[in-house]
């Protein structure tokens, strides 16, 4: 019976400590996440200093050409539709 009361007491103590420290840990984690977002945003805004407000920046990725051996035959690029 003594082991049961000890277990219940430790369980109550654990949840009480969790209730005390969980908000602090959550606030620390959120601050850490937002700090990373702010740094990323500052890097983007520094890059945009050479442009005026309202300018549109379009970054285009180059498409890789598909190389097919001549002995394979004719290559047809198509998409299947349902």
Rosetta blueprint (number, residue, H / E / L):
1 X L
2 X H
3 X H
4 X H
5 X H
6 X H
7 X H
8 X H
9 X H
10 X H
11 X H
12 X H
13 X H
14 X H
15 X H
16 X H
17 X H
18 X H
19 X H
20 X H
21 X H
22 X H
23 X H
24 X H
25 X H
26 X H
27 X H
28 X H
29 X H
30 X H
31 X H
32 X H
33 X H
34 X H
35 X H
36 X H
37 X H
38 X H
39 X H
40 X H
41 X H
42 X H
43 X H
44 X H
45 X H
46 X H
47 X H
48 X H
49 X H
50 X H
51 X L
52 X L
53 X L
54 X L
55 X L
56 X L
57 X L
58 X L
59 X L
60 X L
61 X L
62 X L
63 X L
64 X L
65 X L
66 X L
67 X L
68 X L
69 X L
70 X L
71 X L
72 X L
73 X L
74 X L
75 X L
76 X L
77 X L
78 X L
79 X L
80 X L
81 X L
82 X L
